[in-house]
Amino acid sequence: MIENALLHKGLIHTSSRREEICQIFGESYDPDRWKDWRWQMRHRLCKLEHFQGLLKLASAEQRGLSIAPEKFAVAVTPHFASLLDPGDPLCPLRLQVVPREEELTVDAADMADPCGEDHDSPVPGLVHRYPDRVLLLALDTCAAYCRYCTRSRLVSQGEMYPVTRRLDAIVAYLEEHTEVRDVLISGGDPLLMSDEPLDNLLGRLRAIPHIEFVRIGSRVPSFLPQRITPELVAVLRKHRVWLSVHFCHVRELTPEVAQACDLLADGGIPLGSQTVLLKGVNDSEEALKNLFHGLLKLRVRPYYLYQCDPVVGTAHLRTSVQTGIDLISKLRGHTTGYAVPTYVIDAPGGGGKVPIQAETLLAYENGKAVVRNWEGKTYNYVDPVE
């Protein structure tokens, strides 16, 4: 179904497109090599000349590729590069991974650490902000680098040791803090770890008696679906891991992605998607609805819609908050409830995730609530008499 939809829109690139990418590296296209995730990682596009060989670059992209990598790495997997529209610099996938000169502009609201994670880090590689849950930063590498990355100060900078060198201190902290029941593993992208070290990491966490819930945040299913192998799924299933994936546009939902999601879902891995609201990428009712409907077809539940964090150099990708409120209002009641994520702002400076929505509780007094529904009609709800 996904493949037919993309073929209809002319978005599936045949072997000739893949051949172009392989030629950039002096190789011919081999379907078996293309399916190898390690080959994909070794052949990421990261230089100006790589993109010049694949795309008709706009001047803003030329300048971005010349200068922006000095502050934040550029890398795009061959898989994702094959989906970029070669003639459209405003292609919603290009905007996510190809730097533009606008990244060099610093807005007054920009912050190096917008979520205030460094302040809440008791040991290297661990963020403990909420009472019962922590964020574990596994490594600083991603399959491709989102230009709006909230951790651009850490990711790809070469200053964060792999988790294997920090794990003893992290485990000791978690064993001591028995209030922690939930561990989110992120980074960087934890699914770039090989199966054995990932298995070891998950096993050590699962051995802590009070850890009830382990989840991984990853964009690998979008950027590098070849990494989702039966062996990896077996590791995730063994440790009863939940997976939070990251998709921003329906064009990312290729047949390879559908196959990867099927492997995960059939393997019993619960899947939820976190989407970032981005100007020119998905800031329309049609774009979000197409994405969320497409995700549900793949058994992925849209979970969060994030207001783009005020990361340095991302003002050109950020919408107004009102845009997000309006978009959620246009979805709620007009499509499946499962297709409507929670719209949140990760409060700058370390305030955590704050749900944002149009006003629905108009009044609440003397046990009577006045509520407004998706059509704008009002209704009364009366509390039971004590």
C-alpha positions as CSV (number, residue, x, y, z in Angstrom):
1,M,0.0,0.0,0.0
2,I,2.8,2.4,0.9
3,E,4.7,1.5,-2.2
4,N,1.7,2.1,-4.5
5,A,1.0,5.5,-2.9
6,L,4.6,6.6,-3.4
7,L,4.8,5.3,-7.0
8,H,1.6,7.3,-7.7
9,K,3.3,10.5,-6.5
10,G,6.5,9.7,-8.4
11,L,8.6,9.6,-5.2
12,I,10.2,6.2,-5.4
13,H,13.6,6.5,-7.0
14,T,14.7,3.5,-9.1
15,S,18.1,1.9,-9.3
16,S,19.3,4.7,-11.6
17,R,19.0,7.2,-8.7
18,R,20.9,4.8,-6.4
19,E,23.4,4.3,-9.2
20,E,24.1,8.1,-9.2
21,I,24.8,8.0,-5.4
22,C,27.1,5.0,-5.8
23,Q,29.0,6.7,-8.6
24,I,29.8,9.6,-6.3
25,F,31.9,7.1,-4.3
26,G,33.3,5.4,-7.4
27,E,31.2,2.3,-7.1
28,S,28.4,0.7,-9.1
29,Y,25.0,0.0,-7.6
30,D,24.8,-3.4,-5.9
31,P,21.4,-4.2,-4.4
32,D,23.0,-6.5,-1.7
33,R,25.5,-3.8,-0.7
34,W,22.7,-1.2,-0.6
35,K,20.8,-3.4,2.0
36,D,23.9,-3.5,4.3
37,W,23.5,-0.8,7.0
38,R,27.3,-0.7,7.6
39,W,27.8,0.0,3.9
40,Q,25.2,2.8,4.2
41,M,27.1,4.3,7.1
42,R,30.5,4.2,5.3
43,H,29.0,5.9,2.2
44,R,27.2,8.8,3.8
45,L,27.1,12.1,1.9
46,C,29.0,14.7,4.0
47,K,30.9,17.0,1.6
48,L,29.9,19.8,-0.7
49,E,31.1,17.8,-3.7
50,H,28.9,14.8,-2.7
51,F,25.8,17.0,-2.8
52,Q,26.9,18.8,-6.0
53,G,27.0,15.4,-7.7
54,L,23.4,14.6,-6.6
55,L,21.4,17.9,-6.3
56,K,21.0,21.1,-8.1
57,L,22.1,23.2,-5.1
58,A,20.6,26.7,-4.4
59,S,23.1,29.4,-3.4
60,A,21.8,29.2,0.2
61,E,22.7,25.5,0.3
62,Q,26.1,26.1,-1.4
63,R,27.0,28.5,1.3
64,G,25.5,26.4,4.0
65,L,27.5,23.3,2.9
66,S,30.7,25.4,2.7
67,I,30.4,27.0,6.2
68,A,27.7,25.4,8.4
69,P,29.6,22.1,8.9
70,E,32.2,24.0,10.9
71,K,29.6,24.3,13.7
72,F,27.5,21.1,13.2
73,A,28.3,18.0,11.2
74,V,26.7,17.1,7.9
75,A,25.9,13.5,7.0
76,V,23.1,11.8,5.0
77,T,22.8,8.1,4.4
78,P,22.5,7.0,0.7
79,H,19.0,5.7,1.5
80,F,17.8,9.1,2.6
81,A,19.8,10.9,0.0
82,S,18.0,8.9,-2.7
83,L,14.7,10.4,-1.5
84,L,15.8,14.1,-1.9
85,D,14.2,16.0,-4.8
86,P,17.2,16.9,-6.9
87,G,15.7,20.0,-8.4
88,D,13.8,21.5,-5.4
89,P,15.9,23.2,-2.7
90,L,12.7,23.5,-0.7
91,C,12.1,19.8,-0.7
92,P,10.8,18.9,2.8
93,L,13.4,16.2,3.1
94,R,16.3,18.5,1.9
95,L,15.3,21.1,4.4
96,Q,15.8,18.6,7.2
97,V,19.4,17.4,6.3
98,V,21.1,19.9,3.9
99,P,22.5,22.9,5.7
100,R,21.5,26.4,4.5
101,E,23.2,29.7,5.1
102,E,20.3,30.7,7.4
103,E,22.0,28.4,10.0
104,L,24.6,31.1,10.4
105,T,22.0,33.6,11.7
106,V,21.6,33.6,15.5
107,D,18.2,34.7,16.7
108,A,17.8,36.5,20.0
109,A,15.9,33.5,21.5
110,D,18.5,30.9,20.4
111,M,20.1,28.7,23.0
112,A,23.0,26.2,22.9
113,D,21.2,23.9,25.4
114,P,17.6,24.8,24.9
115,C,16.3,21.9,27.1
116,G,18.6,22.7,30.0
117,E,19.9,19.1,30.0
118,D,23.5,19.9,31.1
119,H,22.1,21.5,34.3
120,D,20.4,18.2,35.3
121,S,23.2,15.8,34.6
122,P,24.4,14.2,37.8
123,V,26.9,11.9,36.1
124,P,28.3,12.1,32.5
125,G,25.8,10.7,30.0
126,L,22.7,10.9,32.3
127,V,20.0,13.5,32.6
128,H,17.8,13.3,35.7
129,R,15.1,15.9,35.6
130,Y,11.8,14.2,36.2
131,P,11.4,12.4,39.6
132,D,10.9,8.9,38.3
133,R,12.7,8.8,34.9
134,V,16.1,9.6,33.3
135,L,17.6,10.2,29.9
136,L,20.7,8.1,29.1
137,L,22.9,9.5,26.3
138,A,24.3,6.4,24.6
139,L,26.7,7.9,22.1
140,D,27.1,11.0,20.0
141,T,26.7,9.6,16.5
142,C,23.6,9.6,14.2
143,A,23.0,8.0,10.8
144,A,22.2,11.5,9.5
145,Y,22.1,14.9,11.2
146,C,18.9,16.8,11.5
147,R,19.6,20.5,11.0
148,Y,17.3,21.3,14.0
149,C,19.0,18.9,16.4
150,T,18.4,19.9,20.0
151,R,21.7,18.3,21.0
152,S,23.9,19.8,18.3
153,R,26.2,21.0,21.1
154,L,27.0,17.3,21.8
155,V,26.1,15.2,18.8
156,S,29.0,14.6,16.3
157,Q,31.3,16.9,18.3
158,G,33.6,14.0,19.4
159,E,33.5,15.1,23.1
160,M,31.1,12.4,24.4
161,Y,32.6,9.0,25.1
162,P,30.6,5.9,24.1
163,V,28.3,4.7,26.8
164,T,30.5,1.6,27.4
165,R,33.1,3.9,29.0
166,R,30.6,5.6,31.2
167,L,28.2,2.7,32.0
168,D,29.6,1.8,35.4
169,A,29.0,5.2,36.9
170,I,25.5,5.4,35.3
171,V,24.5,2.0,36.6
172,A,25.8,2.8,40.1
173,Y,23.8,6.0,40.1
174,L,20.6,4.2,39.0
175,E,21.1,1.4,41.5
176,E,21.3,4.1,44.3
177,H,18.3,6.1,43.1
178,T,15.4,3.7,43.6
179,E,12.9,6.3,42.6
180,V,13.9,5.9,39.0
181,R,11.6,3.4,37.2
182,D,11.9,4.6,33.5
183,V,15.0,5.0,31.4
184,L,15.0,6.6,27.9
185,I,18.1,5.8,25.9
186,S,18.9,8.4,23.3
187,G,22.0,10.3,22.1
188,G,23.0,10.3,19.2
189,D,21.3,7.2,18.0
190,P,21.5,4.1,20.2
191,L,20.5,1.8,17.3
192,L,23.9,2.5,15.7
193,M,25.4,0.4,18.4
194,S,26.2,-3.1,17.3
195,D,23.9,-5.9,18.6
196,E,26.3,-7.2,21.3
197,P,27.1,-3.9,23.1
198,L,23.4,-2.8,22.9
199,D,22.4,-6.2,24.4
200,N,24.9,-5.6,27.2
201,L,23.6,-2.1,27.9
202,L,20.0,-3.2,28.0
203,G,20.9,-6.2,30.1
204,R,22.6,-4.1,32.7
205,L,19.7,-1.7,32.9
206,R,17.2,-4.6,33.1
207,A,19.2,-6.1,36.0
208,I,18.3,-3.1,38.2
209,P,15.2,-4.3,40.1
210,H,13.3,-1.0,40.2
211,I,13.8,-0.2,36.5
212,E,10.3,-1.0,35.0
213,F,10.3,0.7,31.7
214,V,13.1,1.0,29.1
215,R,12.7,2.8,25.8
216,I,15.0,3.9,23.0
217,G,14.7,7.1,20.9
218,S,15.9,6.6,17.4
219,R,15.7,8.0,13.9
220,V,17.3,4.9,12.4
221,P,14.0,3.6,11.0
222,S,13.8,6.7,8.8
223,F,17.4,7.4,8.0
224,L,18.7,3.9,7.9
225,P,15.9,1.2,7.8
226,Q,18.5,-1.4,6.7
227,R,19.7,-1.4,10.4
228,I,16.4,-3.0,11.5
229,T,17.4,-6.7,11.2
230,P,15.8,-9.8,12.8
231,E,18.8,-10.0,15.1
232,L,18.3,-6.4,16.3
233,V,14.6,-7.0,16.8
234,A,15.5,-10.1,18.9
235,V,17.7,-8.0,21.2
236,L,14.9,-5.4,21.7
237,R,12.3,-8.1,22.3
238,K,14.5,-9.9,24.8
239,H,14.7,-6.7,26.9
240,R,11.1,-5.7,26.4
241,V,12.1,-2.3,24.9
242,W,9.7,0.4,23.6
243,L,10.8,2.3,20.6
244,S,10.2,6.1,20.0
245,V,10.9,6.7,16.4
246,H,11.2,10.1,14.5
247,F,9.4,10.9,11.3
248,C,8.7,14.4,9.9
249,H,7.2,13.9,6.4
250,V,5.2,11.2,4.6
251,R,7.9,10.9,1.9
252,E,10.0,9.2,4.5
253,L,7.6,6.3,4.6
254,T,9.2,4.2,1.9
255,P,8.8,0.4,1.3
256,E,12.1,-0.1,3.1
257,V,10.7,1.8,6.1
258,A,7.5,-0.1,5.9
259,Q,9.4,-3.4,6.0
260,A,11.5,-2.2,9.0
261,C,8.4,-1.2,10.9
262,D,6.8,-4.5,10.1
263,L,9.8,-6.3,11.5
264,L,9.6,-4.3,14.7
265,A,5.8,-4.5,15.1
266,D,5.7,-8.2,14.3
267,G,8.5,-8.7,16.8
268,G,6.4,-7.2,19.6
269,I,8.2,-3.8,19.8
270,P,5.7,-1.0,20.6
271,L,6.2,1.9,18.2
272,G,5.5,5.6,18.8
273,S,6.6,8.5,16.6
274,Q,7.8,11.9,17.7
275,T,7.5,14.6,15.1
276,V,9.0,18.1,15.1
277,L,6.9,20.9,13.7
278,L,9.1,22.5,11.0
279,K,8.4,25.5,8.7
280,G,8.2,24.4,5.1
281,V,8.4,20.7,6.0
282,N,5.1,19.8,7.7
283,D,3.5,23.0,8.8
284,S,0.2,22.4,7.0
285,E,-2.9,20.3,7.9
286,E,-2.4,18.2,4.7
287,A,1.2,17.4,5.5
288,L,0.6,16.4,9.1
289,K,-2.5,14.4,8.2
290,N,-0.7,12.5,5.4
291,L,2.2,11.7,7.8
292,F,0.1,10.6,10.7
293,H,-2.2,8.5,8.5
294,G,0.8,6.9,6.9
295,L,2.4,6.1,10.2
296,L,-0.8,4.4,11.5
297,K,-0.7,2.2,8.4
298,L,2.7,1.1,9.5
299,R,1.4,0.5,13.1
300,V,3.3,3.5,14.4
301,R,1.3,5.7,16.8
302,P,1.9,9.4,16.5
303,Y,2.9,10.4,20.0
304,Y,4.3,13.9,20.3
305,L,4.3,16.9,17.9
306,Y,7.2,19.0,19.2
307,Q,7.4,22.8,18.8
308,C,10.9,23.1,17.3
309,D,13.4,23.9,20.1
310,P,15.2,27.3,19.9
311,V,18.5,25.7,18.9
312,V,21.2,28.1,17.6
313,G,20.7,28.7,13.9
314,T,17.2,27.2,13.5
315,A,14.9,30.3,13.4
316,H,14.3,29.6,9.7
317,L,12.8,26.2,10.6
318,R,10.6,27.3,13.5
319,T,6.9,28.1,13.2
320,S,4.9,30.2,15.7
321,V,3.2,28.4,18.6
322,Q,-0.2,29.6,17.2
323,T,0.6,27.6,14.0
324,G,0.9,24.5,16.1
325,I,-2.3,25.2,18.1
326,D,-4.2,25.8,14.9
327,L,-2.9,22.6,13.2
328,I,-3.8,20.4,16.1
329,S,-7.3,22.0,16.3
330,K,-7.7,21.2,12.6
331,L,-6.8,17.5,13.2
332,R,-8.8,16.8,16.4
333,G,-12.3,15.6,15.6
334,H,-11.5,15.6,11.9
335,T,-9.4,12.4,11.9
336,T,-8.8,9.3,13.9
337,G,-7.9,10.0,17.5
338,Y,-4.8,7.8,17.2
339,A,-3.7,10.1,14.5
340,V,-3.6,13.2,16.7
341,P,-0.4,13.5,18.8
342,T,0.1,15.7,21.9
343,Y,1.5,19.0,20.9
344,V,4.2,20.0,23.3
345,I,6.8,22.7,24.0
346,D,10.0,21.4,25.7
347,A,10.1,24.5,28.0
348,P,13.4,26.3,27.3
349,G,15.9,26.3,30.1
350,G,14.8,22.9,31.5
351,G,11.1,23.2,32.3
352,G,10.3,19.9,30.6
353,K,7.5,19.0,28.2
354,V,4.4,21.2,28.5
355,P,1.2,20.1,26.5
356,I,-0.2,23.0,24.4
357,Q,-3.8,23.1,23.1
358,A,-6.6,25.4,22.3
359,E,-8.8,26.3,25.2
360,T,-11.3,23.5,25.8
361,L,-12.2,24.0,29.5
362,L,-14.1,27.4,29.4
363,A,-15.2,27.4,33.0
364,Y,-15.2,25.2,36.1
365,E,-17.1,26.4,39.2
366,N,-19.3,24.8,41.8
367,G,-18.9,21.4,40.4
368,K,-19.9,22.4,36.8
369,A,-17.5,22.3,33.9
370,V,-18.2,24.1,30.6
371,V,-16.3,22.5,27.8
372,R,-15.8,23.3,24.1
373,N,-15.6,20.5,21.6
374,W,-13.8,20.2,18.2
375,E,-16.8,21.9,16.4
376,G,-16.7,24.9,18.7
377,K,-19.9,23.9,20.5
378,T,-20.1,24.1,24.3
379,Y,-21.4,21.5,26.7
380,N,-21.9,21.2,30.5
381,Y,-20.5,18.4,32.7
382,V,-21.7,18.3,36.3
383,D,-19.7,16.6,39.0
384,P,-21.4,13.9,41.1
385,V,-22.9,15.2,44.4
386,E,-20.9,14.2,47.4
